[in-house]
Amino acid sequence: MENRTKTVPYNNDAEMYVLGSILLENEVINQVIGKLLPEDFYNEQNATIFKAMLTLANNEQKIEIVSVTEQLVRDKVANKEEYKRYLVELLDMIPSVSSVDLYINVVEEKAIERKILSNMQTLSDDILTSKYDFNTILDKAEDIILKVIKKRRTSEFMSIAEAAKKVYEQIEGFVGNKTDLTGLNTGYQNLNKATLGFQNGDLMILAARPSVGKSSFAINLALNIAEFNNDKHVAIFSLEMSIEQLMMRIFSCKSNVELSKIRSGQLSSDDLLLLSLAKEEVSKLNLHFDESSNTNIADIRAKCRQLKQANQLDFIIIDYLQLVTASDVRGNRQEEVSKISRQLKTLARELEVPILALSQLSRSIETREDKRPVLADLRESGSIEQDADVVMFLYKRTDVEEQQLSLNENKEEMPKDKKDEKGYEEIVLSIAKNRQGPIDYIDYHFYGALSHFTEQKEKKPIIFKKKTRSLKTN
């Protein structure tokens, strides 16, 4: 036992003082509940007594030597008389409860230290047995420390006066805010109006079928947020495209030089000048690209924490959710994606930044007559729609709208230059879930050749396709 006290952090005097204080003044247990659990007492005898005290408190019974002894009997502990003598000793050692807060904190701190020690020993065994890869080990080590830092099972109550003062100051700040935004400026007026800007701690989902432009829309958001928010930092995890592909799209978007010309190298001197100016412009922005091809959520989380610690993180984009993997998940893919979405929501709150995760839609939408996406269309959705604060869908107007062509307008007969004259597709951004704002849709023009989205000020009505009726046979 002597050797154990040298190797395991605990303070038996503090544990005894806390228990004795509860016996002396029962109200003290209200200070302890929520801060300590029976397992936080290292001395097994102390842990057993505290468990009995909690039971009595929950049953609104007095906590005295006799009642605690009777509860210990109900809990089927041995050595009743030994426990009774120990309870008398606890009560006799307490002159007053004036210092009980100090001793509660000591017991809590020692419990945390033991938890760190236990977790680190487990982690040490995992390292020695090569149970996990390097990035997972780092992530687990970070988790251990962060959980310790945040270990407070209950926070102090805030009085209504304090709460009123705090929120009123926020409201005053909103009044002085000329942009009417409480979050990050997206660069799009109608999207800002719907969301009041992207909010810290929010998990947002942007979903679409392939080739609708969700990656390009995310790039536009990244550029806008980095440009319109006083040097804010944006981290982009592109799991589908390389950094070279991303940069080409960014160059195209900022220079108005077609992506196909950039890729082919068939550029005029004017194009090169525009690209050079775009290079100077984007080089000033705080965009951070993940260079690795690692798609593990633990790796993403570790890198985001590093950026946050360096004060270089205000917005995260993940392209896309279904390409992210999770360690030690034994269920099916839907359960894995659900776990990832929960971890992303937790990460958004932990780092106090908005996270935009792109997502695919299931193919079932293609078989429906109504091609407008709904929440159930999120691929491997699981809990995605529950975890997300905002869910947005992108879809082409032509996929849901009745096409009205005049007699003289037929796509097959239209000259090529006439068909390509407008150079954009009409895209609808549908906000299908918005915890703190309206459910609505916004019109965009998507210039695919330039990877560029422009928001339309006026909302255009959608003329839905007429439902076809199946012929009935007698």
N, C-alpha and C positions, 0 to 999 in steps of 0.2 A: 504493500500500500504506500509506503514511504517513497519508493521509486516512482510510483505512478504519479504522485503529486508533483514531482519534478518534471515530468514529461508532458502532462496534460494540464492546460490552463483552466483553473477554477478557483473560486474563493469561497470556502465553506462558511466562513464567518458572515460574509454578505448574504449567502443563502439563508442562514439561520436568522439573521437580522430581519430579512423580509418576512419570513414566516412568523417570527415572534411579533412583529409589528401588526400583522393581520389579526393575530390572537388578541393583542392588546386593544386595537381599534379596528373593528370589522370593515369600516369604510375604506381602509387602505387597499382592500382587494380591488376596488374600482380603479385605483391607479396602476394596479398590476395587470389586470385583465386587458388583453390586447397587446401587452408588451412582452409577457412571459408565458410560456407553455410549460407543462410538467417536465418535458424533456430538456428544457433549458437549465434545469437544476442537475448538476453533475452527481451530487450525493444522492444515491438511490432512495434513501430514507426521506430526504427532503422532497424529492420528486413525488413520492407516494403520498406524503402529507399534503402537498400543494394540490394534487389531483383531488383528494378528498375535500379540501377547502373549496375548490371550484364547484364541485358537485353540490355542496351545501349552499354556496352563493347562488347557483342557478335555481335551486329549490327555495330560495328566499328564507333560509334557515340561519340562525345565529351560528357564528364560528367560534366555538369555545372548546376547551380541552375535552369535555364530555362528549359533545356532538361530533367532534372530529374523530374521537376514539370509536364511537359507534359507527361512523361512516367507514372507518378503516376495517371494522369487523364485517360490514356489508360488502366491502371490496375484497374480503377474504384474505387479508394480510395475516401473516403469522406474528407471533411475539407481541400480542396486544399490550401486555404490561410494559414491555420495553419501549414501545411507541409512546405510551402514556407518560412514562418518566421523561422521555425526550421532549414531549410537548411542554411539560412543566419547566424543563430546563430552558426551552426557547422563550417562554413567557418571562422567566426570571431574568434573562440576560438583557431585556429591553427597558432602558430607563425612560425613553420617550420615542415617538415616531417622527421626530422633527427631521431626521436625516435619511428617511426611508427612500426618497427619490434617488439619492446618491447610491444607495446599496442596490436598488432595482437596476440602475444603469450598469453597475459593476457585474451583476449576475448576467445581464443581457450581453454585455461586451465579452465576457468569458465564454458564453454560449456561442457567440459568433466566431470567436477565435477557434473554438473546438471544431466548429463547422468548416471553417477554412482549412484547418489542419486535416480533417477527415477527407474533404474533397481533394485537397492537394495530394494526399497519400494515394487516393484512388487514381488521380490523374497521373501520378508518378508510375503506378503499376501499369496504366494504359500505355504510357510512353515506353516502358521497359519491355512490354509484350507486343509493341507495334500494333496496338489494337486499332488506332485511327491514323489518318494521314496528318501531315504537318499542319495544314490549315484548320482542320477540325480540332486538333489539340490546342491551337492558339485561341480558337473561338470558345472552347470549353474553359480555358484559363480566364479569358475575359469575362465570361458569364459568371464564374465563381466570384470574381472581384465585384462586378456590378451588382449582383444579388446581395452581397454583403453591404455595399454602399447604400442600397435602397431598402435594407431590411428595417422596416418600421411597419409593424402589422397594422397599426392605427395611427393616424396623424392627430395632432391636437385639434380640438374644435375651434372653429372661427366664429366669433360672435356676429350677430346680424349687423352690428354697428361697423365692425371691421370689414365684413363682406360688402356692405353698402358703400363704404368709403372706397374700397378697391374697385368695385364695378363702376361706381360713379366717375372715378378718374379715367377709367377706360372709355366711358361714354363721352366724357369731355374731350378725350383724345380723338374720338371718331368725329366729333363736331368740327375740330380743327383740321381734319383730314380732307384736303381739297379733292382728292381722287375718289372719295367714297369707298375706298378699299380697306379691308382689315387684314388682307393676306397679300400674297405675291401678285403683282400685276402680270397678267398673262399676255398682254399686248393686244387682246381682242376685247372690244368694248362690251359686246353682248355676253360673252363668257364671263367677264369681270362682274357684270350686273347680276348674273345668275348665281355666281359663287362668292361674290365680294372679294375675289382674288383667291388663289389657292392657299388654304389654311394650314398652319403648322399642326402636325399630328394627324393629318388626314391621309387616309389611303384612298387613292382614286384609281379607277379602272377605266381604260380606254380600249374598247373592243370593236372588232370589225372582221369581215371576211377578207381573205387575201386580195391584194391589189386594189384596195380601196384608198390607201394612203395613210394608214395609222402611224407608220414609222415616220413618214414625212411630216405629219401633223405634230408628232412628238418633237421632232427636230425644230419645227417652227416655234413651239412652246419654249424649248430650251433656249433658243436664240433670243426670244422676246424677254424671257424672265431674266436672263443674264444682262440684257441691254437696258431694260426699263426699270430695274430695281436697285439702283445705286450699287453696282459691282457685286451683286449676289453671285454665289457659287452654285453651279449645277453639276451633278455627277451623272454620267450616262453609262449604263451597263447595256451594251449592245451585244446580245448573245447570238444574234442572227447575222449581222453585218460586221465586216471588219472596220477598223478605224479609217482605212483608206476609202472605203465605200461611203462611210458617214461623211468624211470631209469633202468628198466630191459632191455629195448632195448639199452640204452646207455652202460650198463655193457656188454651186448652181443657184441656190436660193438667194444668196446675198448679191450675186453679180448679174443675175438675169441672163446668164449664158446657159444654153440648154445642156443638160446632163450628157446627152448622147455625143455632143461636140467635145465636151471635156474628156469623155472616155476614149473617143476615137483620136483625139489630138488634133483634129482638123479645126484649128482656131485661127482667127484673123488677128491682126495686130490690135484691133479694137477689143476683141475678146480677151486677149492677154492683158490689156490695160485694165479692163473691168475686173478680171480675176485678181490682178495685183492689188487693186484697191480693196477688193473683198478680203484678200489675205490680211492686209493691214487692219481692216476693220474687225475681223473676227479674232485676230491675235490679241486684241485688247480685252476680249471677253473671258470671264472666269468659267470656262467649261473644262471638265475633267473626264477623260475617257478611260474606261477600264481596258487595259491592254491584254489581259489574260483571257484565255478561253474557258476559265473555270466557271462553271454554272452553279456551283453549290451555294445555297443560301447562307451557310456559315461564312464562306469567303466574302460574299457581298456585304454581310453585316460587319465583318471585321474591317473591311476597307472603308465603309461609311463611318464607322467609329473613329478611324484614324483621321479622316478628313474633318470630322466634327471637332475632334480634339485640337486640330490645327486651325480652327475657325474658318474652314474652307468648305462648308456644306450648308446649303439653304434649300436645295430641291434635288430630288432623286428621280431618275427615269430608268425603268427596267423594261427592256425590249427583247423578249417578251416572257410573260409569266410561265407559260407551259414549257419553256426551255430550262427553267430553274429546277434544280434537284435538291433534295434534302437527305441528310445522313440518317442512318439507323431508323428508317421507316419501313415497317414490315407489311403495311397494308397495300391496297391497290393504288393506282396512279391518282385517282380522285382524292383519296385520303392524303396522299403526299402533297398535292396541289393545295388542298384545304389547310394543311399544316403550314405550308409556305405562305399562304395569304394571311394566316393568323400571325406568323412571325413578322411579316412585313408591316402589319398594322401595329404590332408591339414596337417594332423598330421606329416607325414614324412618331409614335408617342414618346419613346425613349429619347430620340435625338431632337424632337420638336421641330420636324421639317415635314413638308408634304411629300408624299411618294406617289408617283404616277407609274402604274404597272400596265403595260399593254397586254392584251389577251386576245386569243382567237375565239371565234364563234363556232359552234358545232355545225356540222354539215346538214343537220336536220332542217335548218332554215331554208336550204335550197329546194326542199321538197314541198314547202308550204306555198300557198297562193299569196298570202300576205308576207312579204319579205322584210317587213320592219322587225329589227331585232328586239327581243324582250330579255329580261333577266335570266330566264331559264335557258337561253341560248348560249350562255357563257360556257365554253368548253371545259369539261371536267370541273363544273362549277363548284360542287360541294358547298363550302361556306364562303366562297368569294363574295357573293352578293350580300351576305350578312356582315362580313368583316369590312367591306368597303363603305366609306362615307359618301363617295360620289361614284356613280357608274355612268359612263358615257358611251354611246354607240355612234360609229360613223357608217353611213350607207349612201349609196348613189341614188339620186332621185329617179333615175331611169329604171331602177330595180323595183320601185314601189308605185311609180306614177304612170297614169295613162298617157301614152304618147299621142299627141294630137298633131298630125301632119296634114298640111293642106293638100289639095288634089295635085298641085304642081310639085310638091315636095315628097320625093321618094328617095330613101337613102341610097338605093342602088343606082338611081339616075342622077343624084347630085354630084357635081364636079368635086374632085378631091379638095381643091382649095376652098370650096364653099363649106364642106364638112368640117375642115380644120380651122375655119376662120376664127371662131371664138377661142380656141386653144385651151379651154378649161372644161372640167366636169363639174356639175352641180352636186355638191356633197352636203348631206344633212348631218349635223351633230345633234344627236338626241340625248338629252340628259334624263336617264330613266330612273335614277335614284339620286337624291340630294338631301342629305340629313338636315341641312340648315338653309335650304333655299327651294326655289320652284322647280317643278318638273316641266321641261320645255324643250323646244328644239331651236337650233340656230342654223342659218344658211351660210355656206361657204362656197367659194369658187376654188377649185383645186387645179393648179397649173402643173400637171404631172411632169412635163418636160423640164420644169424648173424646181420641182419639189417644194412648191410654194402655195400656201393657203391664204386667201384673203377673205375676211368676214364681211358679209353683206349687212348693211344697216337695216334694210327693210326685210321683214319676214314674209316669205312667199308661201301662199297656201299650197298644200300638197293635194293634187287631184289623184286620188287612189284608183288603182285598177278596178274595174268592175268584176265582181265575182262571176265566174262561169258556172252555169248550171248543167248538171249531168242530165242526159236524156233518159227518161224513164220508159221502159218497155212494158207493154201490157202482157 
